[in-house]
Amino acid sequence: MQTLEDLISLCLLAVFGITVMLVVLRYFFNTSITGANEIVIILFIYSTAIGAAIALGKNEHISITVFADKLPLRFVKTLQIIQLSLIATINAVLFWYCFQWIDITGGYTMPITGLPRAVAQLSIPIGCGIAIIFCVNSLISVFRNDIYPASTLSSDSIKNNNS
């Protein structure tokens, strides 16, 4: 996971660097780099897709725990299994249908760089594939009676349920 985080950091650093360079070139030298905007967009898309999968793997995604916090701990494992199974299923469906979408629209080229749109579109099945791997890994942890990386429940509710 650390390698993926490093990759995202490099992508975001490149996005920042290219954007600053484009602003300086545009406002001080009245010029620009052809295709740099498209490269920034592609890097940002990959950062988002892979970053969402990493957040899922670390259980740092957005969650609303109002109801889960009120459940007794004995239901936590069941809730985690349902949650991870649904997320894995959604990502599997997206993964499967993305390839049909890319097959239909991915051959068109981007206007400035001339790259096929599939270059940017492949970020979706890559992100979904990584998310599925993290879900399966977390499901294995739950079935081994380990607590899911950062439990579905907030730490306050776990303390309250244990007392």
C-alpha positions as CSV (number, residue, x, y, z in Angstrom):
1,M,0.0,0.0,0.0
2,Q,2.9,2.4,0.7
3,T,4.1,2.1,-2.9
4,L,0.6,3.2,-4.1
5,E,0.7,6.1,-1.7
6,D,4.1,7.1,-3.0
7,L,2.8,6.9,-6.5
8,I,-0.1,9.1,-5.7
9,S,2.2,11.6,-4.0
10,L,4.4,11.8,-7.1
11,C,1.3,12.3,-9.3
12,L,0.0,15.1,-7.1
13,L,3.5,16.7,-6.9
14,A,3.6,16.5,-10.7
15,V,0.1,18.1,-10.9
16,F,1.2,20.9,-8.6
17,G,4.6,21.4,-10.4
18,I,3.1,21.5,-13.9
19,T,0.3,23.7,-12.8
20,V,2.6,26.3,-11.2
21,M,4.9,26.1,-14.3
22,L,1.9,26.7,-16.6
23,V,0.8,29.7,-14.5
24,V,4.3,31.2,-14.6
25,L,4.7,30.6,-18.3
26,R,1.2,32.0,-19.1
27,Y,1.3,35.2,-17.0
28,F,5.0,36.1,-17.2
29,F,6.1,34.8,-20.6
30,N,2.8,34.7,-22.5
31,T,3.3,31.1,-23.5
32,S,2.3,27.6,-22.5
33,I,3.3,24.0,-22.9
34,T,1.1,22.2,-25.5
35,G,-0.8,19.3,-23.9
36,A,0.2,20.0,-20.3
37,N,-3.4,20.6,-19.2
38,E,-4.4,17.2,-20.5
39,I,-1.5,15.6,-18.7
40,V,-2.5,17.3,-15.5
41,I,-6.1,16.0,-15.8
42,I,-4.9,12.4,-16.5
43,L,-2.6,12.5,-13.5
44,F,-5.4,13.9,-11.3
45,I,-7.8,11.2,-12.5
46,Y,-5.3,8.4,-11.7
47,S,-4.6,10.0,-8.3
48,T,-8.3,10.1,-7.5
49,A,-9.1,6.5,-8.6
50,I,-6.1,4.9,-6.8
51,G,-6.5,7.2,-3.8
52,A,-10.1,6.1,-3.4
53,A,-9.0,2.5,-3.4
54,I,-6.3,3.2,-0.8
55,A,-8.8,5.0,1.4
56,L,-11.1,2.0,1.2
57,G,-8.2,-0.3,2.1
58,K,-7.4,1.7,5.2
59,N,-11.1,2.2,6.0
60,E,-10.6,5.9,5.8
61,H,-13.5,6.4,3.3
62,I,-16.5,8.5,4.2
63,S,-18.8,6.6,6.5
64,I,-21.8,7.5,8.6
65,T,-21.6,5.5,11.8
66,V,-24.7,6.8,13.7
67,F,-26.5,3.5,13.6
68,A,-23.4,1.3,13.7
69,D,-22.3,3.0,16.9
70,K,-25.5,2.0,18.6
71,L,-25.1,-1.7,17.7
72,P,-23.7,-4.3,20.2
73,L,-20.2,-5.5,19.3
74,R,-21.5,-9.0,18.4
75,F,-23.1,-7.4,15.3
76,V,-20.0,-5.6,14.2
77,K,-18.6,-8.6,12.3
78,T,-21.8,-9.1,10.3
79,L,-22.0,-5.4,9.5
80,Q,-18.4,-5.4,8.3
81,I,-19.0,-8.5,6.1
82,I,-22.1,-6.9,4.5
83,Q,-20.3,-3.6,4.1
84,L,-17.2,-5.0,2.4
85,S,-19.2,-7.4,0.3
86,L,-21.4,-4.6,-1.1
87,I,-18.4,-2.4,-1.8
88,A,-16.6,-5.3,-3.5
89,T,-19.7,-6.1,-5.6
90,I,-20.1,-2.5,-6.7
91,N,-16.5,-2.3,-7.7
92,A,-16.7,-5.6,-9.5
93,V,-19.7,-4.4,-11.6
94,L,-17.9,-1.2,-12.4
95,F,-14.7,-3.1,-13.3
96,W,-16.6,-5.4,-15.6
97,Y,-18.6,-2.7,-17.4
98,C,-15.7,-0.3,-17.7
99,F,-14.0,-2.4,-20.3
100,Q,-17.1,-2.3,-22.5
101,W,-17.3,1.5,-22.1
102,I,-13.6,1.8,-22.9
103,D,-13.9,-0.4,-25.9
104,I,-16.7,1.9,-27.3
105,T,-15.2,5.3,-26.4
106,G,-11.5,4.7,-25.7
107,G,-10.3,4.8,-29.3
108,Y,-11.1,8.5,-29.6
109,T,-8.0,10.7,-29.2
110,M,-7.5,13.6,-26.9
111,P,-7.5,16.9,-28.8
112,I,-4.0,18.2,-28.0
113,T,-1.8,15.3,-26.9
114,G,-3.3,12.8,-29.4
115,L,-3.4,10.1,-26.7
116,P,-6.3,7.7,-26.8
117,R,-8.9,8.5,-24.2
118,A,-8.4,4.9,-23.0
119,V,-5.3,6.2,-21.3
120,A,-7.4,8.2,-18.8
121,Q,-10.3,5.8,-18.8
122,L,-8.2,2.9,-17.7
123,S,-7.9,4.6,-14.3
124,I,-11.4,3.4,-13.4
125,P,-10.8,-0.4,-13.8
126,I,-7.4,0.0,-12.1
127,G,-8.9,1.8,-9.1
128,C,-11.8,-0.7,-9.0
129,G,-9.4,-3.7,-9.2
130,I,-7.3,-2.3,-6.4
131,A,-10.4,-1.7,-4.3
132,I,-11.6,-5.3,-4.9
133,I,-8.2,-6.6,-3.7
134,F,-8.4,-4.4,-0.5
135,C,-12.0,-5.6,0.1
136,V,-11.1,-9.2,-0.2
137,N,-8.1,-8.7,2.1
138,S,-10.3,-7.0,4.7
139,L,-12.9,-9.7,4.4
140,I,-10.2,-12.3,5.1
141,S,-9.2,-10.3,8.2
142,V,-12.8,-10.1,9.4
143,F,-13.3,-13.9,8.9
144,R,-10.2,-14.5,10.9
145,N,-11.8,-12.5,13.7
146,D,-9.4,-9.6,13.3
147,I,-11.0,-6.2,13.6
148,Y,-11.3,-4.5,10.2
149,P,-8.4,-2.1,9.8
150,A,-10.1,0.7,11.7
151,S,-13.3,-0.8,12.8
152,T,-16.7,0.2,11.3
153,L,-17.6,1.5,14.7
154,S,-16.0,4.6,16.1
155,S,-13.5,4.0,18.9
156,D,-15.9,5.8,21.4
157,S,-18.6,3.3,20.7
158,I,-16.3,0.3,21.2
159,K,-15.2,1.7,24.5
160,N,-18.9,2.2,25.5
161,N,-19.9,-1.3,24.4
162,N,-17.0,-2.9,26.2
163,S,-17.8,-1.3,29.5
